[in-house]
Each structure stands twice: as C-alpha cells, then as structure tokens.
Amino acid sequence: MVRVFIGFGSNLGDKLANIKRAITSINNELGQVVHHSSFYQSEPWGFTSSELFINGVLELLTNFSAEELLFGLKKIECNIGRQEKTLEFYTDRLIDLDILYYGESLINIHDLEIPHPRIYDRRFVLEPMVEIAPNFIDIKVGQSVKQLLNTCSDESILKKILN
C-alpha cells in the first residue's frame, strides 16, 4: 500500500457535507483513510470570491496507481456535482480533491504532477498537512512539511472550524 496525502476544499453549497461525502467516498472506493486534519476556513487563493473555503488534508493508504487514484478522485468530484474545468483559471467549486504526495514518488505525467506543484505557496494546504504529518519529507525539496510551512510566503489566516 502507498501512503498518499490528498488536499480537499469546498466553497459552494453545503461545504461541510461536500467534504464529508468526499472523505467517505474516498474511504469506500479508493483505500483506507487513515485520518484527516481539522477543517479550516480560508479566503479563496488565486481568485476573488465572496465565498470562503473550507480546506483540509487527509492521509490515505491505497493500492491504486497515481493515475488510477486521480481518475477515482475526479469521479468522486463529478458525483458530488463538480463541473469539468473549461477555463484555465480558478473558480468557485463544490469540491476540489488534489493529490499532494504519492508515497515518495516524483511524478510528472499528463495532468498529474506530484508533489503538487503549488503546495509550497499554499498555507491552506501546508497548515493542515503539518497537523497530521509534520515530519513528512517533501522528496522534491528535501524538507519536512513543517519546514515548508515556516518558509511559506502565503500569509493568509486560517481559522480552524472543526476537528
């Protein structure tokens, strides 16, 4: 089994229900969710919206390949109601599921780059990741996620809303 970290977020509809449904689906369809971080409220990143996000990170043990996992996550997003991206910029969304790390693999194929290329600039990913795996080493840069958080340029403020 491979240890995987997945970032999740929602800023439309019943955000908590969207996230809980996604976590349950991931556990039922893609492997064993070992645990997840608290849920954090944050401002949108990379675009302007009046809707705040709820974000977090989960740890998954899976036998699926990275590409199979990506396909499964996209299917879960679709089942929750997310529309396929048609634009090259960020927008509001019912659910967003991103593979952050897939074991200690470096992957860059098709629509999949691991470690996730923007993890280093996103406090809303690093802070919940530090909560569940502070000493996990990012193979690309050779630093723990706790070190990455300490040097992150994103100064947004996250509010923990649910453990």
Helices and strands as residue ranges (DSSP letters): E 2-10, H 15-29, E 32-36, E 39-42, E 53-62, H 66-80, E 96-102, E 107-109, E 112-114, G 119-121, H 123-132, E 137-138, E 143-144, H 145-150, E 159-162
